[in-house]
Amino acid sequence: MSGDFGRRTKPIGALPLSVLAIIGAVKCADADQLPLRVCADPNNLPFSNSAGEGFENKIVSLVADHLQRPLEYVWRAQRRGFMREGLNSGECDLVAAIPSGAPMALTTRPYYRSTYVFVSKPGEPAVSSFDDPSLRERTIGVQLIGDDGMNTPPAHALAERRIVGNVRGFMVYGDYRNDHPISEIVHAVATGEVDVAAVWGPVAGYFAREEKPPLVVTSIAGSPEARVPMTFDISMGVRRTDKQLKAQVDDALSSLAPQIKEILVSYGVPVLWVDTDSR
């Protein structure tokens, strides 16, 4: 029996091309079905949470469907080490909502652009510029990242104008024991803890409308020559060596642009839209 089997068995190179094509197709299909592993924060609305209620949850789901790959989350609090220990260690393949050109990843074309905004109570004078004289008299909330100089653009803009004594800081990360801790700065306006707050647009737009009554969101006026920009393009990120996945996600973001914009608008994100095909 073994001798007959040996005589009938052909080396792989002798298999008909049609058979090789089928084998190749099966292997490619298997590769395409590998999960798209996304690192995301389980408690970071409006961006993401473990219940899939954030707008980034909705957008990465669209991308995974477009790539015909099952979506798999790797939940990790968005703290120091998020990129290094998640994406770049190989724990996941993709992260959403990082600034375009960020050095810690290979970033896709931007899928939206947003801006810092001022949040104030309805009926009170709205602020649209850091040069507004009233800012020297009003209590101002700003988001802070740390004490190592890596603070948010509004914090730097106020410091440049020597507006310091009436500023109250709210950590970007917030108290993780609470639900959606990043909302604290917006809620502080509603309660009167601060008079006005300078907040990243997606955070402000989402939580300002949750307050009763809804708070007023005003884009921060800037100029092209300003040293501290307030407007940023937002991309997704893959490992710097994963150029093939980047190209696939780029294609998905371009094709899905209308649906993505609809999601962003539904979450109250102040969108300064970008033409992803031109990037």
N, C-alpha and C positions, 0 to 999 in steps of 0.2 A: 504493500500500500504506500509506504513512504517513498519507494522508488518511483511509482507512478506519479505521485504528487510532485516530486521534484522535476519530473520531465514536463509536466503540464504547466508548471508555474513560470510566468514570464517576468523578467526584470521590469521594474516600474517604467523604464524608458521605452519598453516595447508595447505598453498599453495603448490602445487606440486613442487618438486625440479627443474623441467625444467623451471617453471615460475620464480622461485627465481633466477635461473642462468641467465635468460634473463634480469631480473631487474638489477642484479649485473653487467652484461656486459654493459648495458646502462649507469649505473652510472660510471663505469670505463672509458668508452669511453668519457663521458662528461668531466671527470677529465683530461684525456689526451689532450683534445682540449683546455684546458685553455691556454691563451697566455703565451709565454715565454717572460717575461718583462726584457729587457736589458737596463741598464743604460749606456749611451754613450754620448760623447761630440759631439755637432753638428758642431764644427769648429775645428777639430783636425787632419787634414790629416798629415801623411798617414794612421793614425789609423782609424778614423771615421769622417763622417760628415753627415749632415741631408739629403744629396742627396744619401747616401749609397755608396759613392765612395771609402771609405777606406778599407784596407785589413781586419780590424776587422769586418767591416760590412759584408764582403763576408764570413768570417769564421763563425760568429755567425748565419748567414743565413743557412749555411750548418748544423750547430748543431741543429737549430730549425727544419729543415726539417727532420733530422735524428730522432729527438724525436717526430716527427709528431705533432708539436705544432706551431700554428701561431706565428710569430715574432712580438713583439710590443716594440717600443723604448720608453724609458723615457729619454728625452734629458736634459742634465745637464752639464754645463761647468765643466771641470775637474780641479777644484780648491779645496782649503781646504774645507772639509766637504762632498766631493763627495761620499765617502764610507759611512760615518756616516748618512748623510741625504738622500742618495739614496738607497743603498743596505740594510744597517742595520736598517733603519727605516721601511722597508717593501715596499718601493716605487717601487723597481724592484727586480728581482730574481737572476740576473746574471750580472757580469761585466767581461770584457775581459782585457787581457794584464796587469796583475799584477804579481809582482815577486812571484815565488813559495815559499810557507811558510809565506807569508805576514801575520802579526798578525791580521789585521782588517777583515779577511774573512777566510772561509774554502776554501782552494785552491785545484784545480784539479791537476791531473798529468800534467806536462809541455807539451805543444804542440810545443814549439820551444825554442831554446837557441840562444841568440845573444850577441854581444859584443860592447863595445865602439870602435870607430874608429877615425883615423885622416883623415881630409879632406884637400886637398891642390889643387893648380892649376896644370894643366898638364904642364910638362916641368920644374917644379920646384922640388927641392929635396924632395922626400917623407919622411915622418917621421913614424916610427913604434914603437918607445919606448920613454918613458918619460925621459930616460937617454941620449937621443940624444943631443949632445952639442949645436946643432943649436937652440934648444928651448930657450936658454938663450939670443939669439940675435933676434929671430923672434917674431912678435906680435901673441899671441895665443888667440883664442876664446874658451871659455868654457861655458857650460850650468850651470846656478845657480838656486837653488830652493828658498833660502832665507838666512837670516842673523842669523839663529838659529842653525847653525852647520849641517843642513840637506842638504848639498850641494852634487853635483854629485861626483862620484869617481875620474874623471879627475881633478876636482878642488882641492880635497884633495891630490892627487898624486903630483900635481905641488907645492902646499903649502909645502908638506914634503920636497921637493927639493929646497925650498926657491926661486922658480920661481914665482914671484908675480908682480913685477913692469910692466912687459910687457904682462900681462894677461888682457883680456877684457871679461867681463861677459855678458851673454845673458840669460835673465830669461826663464826658461823652459816654463812658461805659455805664455810669449810674450804679445804683444798688441792685445787683443781680438777683437779690432775694425777692424783688418786686416784679410784677408783670410789666413788660415793655418799659424797662427802667429809663430808656432814653427820652421818655415823654415828660420827665420831671420839669425840665426848663419851660416847656410850654404851659404846663399846669400852674407853674409859679406866676405866670402872667395873669391867669384866670383868678387866682386867689389873692392877687395884689402883693405877693412877696416881692415881685419886681414890677416896674412900670412898663418896660418894653424889653424884648429879648431879641438877640441876633442869633438865628438858628439856621442850620442847613435845611434847604428847601423841602426835601421829601419828608423830613421829620416834622417840620412846622406845618406843612400843608395837610398832612394826615391828622395830626392831633389837634390842631386849632379848630377844626370843624367838629371835633368830638366834645369840645367844651360847651357849656350852656350859660350864656349864649355863645355862639361860635366866635372865635377871635379873628382879628383882622390880620391878614398876611400881606406884606408890602415888599416887593423886590428891592434889594439894595442897589441904588444907583452907583455905577462905577464908571471909570474912564479907561481907555486902552493903555494909558501911560501909568496907571496906578501900580505901585510897587507890590501890593498885596492883592492878588486876584480874588474875586468873589464867585466867579462862575467856572464850572469845571465840566469837562466831558467825562462820561462814565462808561466803562468797558467791563467785559468779563476777562478773567485771567486764566491761563493755563501754564504749565511748566515751560520754562524757556526752551527746552528741547522738543516740545510737542507741537511742532509747526503744522503737522497734518490736522490735528484737532483744532488748532486756531483757525485754519482755513475753512474747516467744516462749520465751526461756530460763526465765523464771519458771514458765510453764505446764509446760515440760518437767520442771523440777526437782520440781514438785509431783506430776506424774504418775508420775515415776520414783522417788519417795522410797523405796519398799520395796527396789527393786534397789540404790539407792545405799547404803542402810544395810547391806545384805548385803555389798557390796564393802568398805565401811569396816571392818566387823567382821572380815572375812576377812584384812585387813591389820593387825589388832591395834590399830586406832585407838580410843583411849578416847573413846567417843561419848556426849555428853549431848544426846540427840536433841531436835530442835526441830520444832514443827508448822509446816511451811512455808506452809500455807494461812492461818495466822493472822498472817503477816508482810506 
